[in-house]
Amino acid sequence: MGGRLEMFRRDRERLNKRVLDTATLTTKRFFNLDTGCYREGALPAATKEMAGLAASLVLRCDDCITYHIIRCCELGVGEQEILEIFDVGLIVGGSIVIPHLRRAREVLDEALAAG
């Protein structure tokens, strides 16, 4: 991944480390649950990331949207599949999702270009 996505990754790793270095047991447990939730299980990891992307669009969390787009691309989710996930987020969340959809499209373009 290039440019902005690489900076996102770097900052996320750095800041997660800082949080976890000083975290309470509750915070550490939450982070562990979050990581574990997206592992392969009855549902493939890619399906879980797609669900996370749809939920993140509805909740309007740009960091989460970016993270799930990156993970979807890493796990082989195709552009057309991601565009349909965007549709789900838009339908469920309504027009307030549109600004986040714009940024999501830009992130997807960068992720696809990076291969």
Order of alpha helices (4+ residues) and beta strands (2+ residues): alpha-alpha-alpha-alpha-alpha-alpha
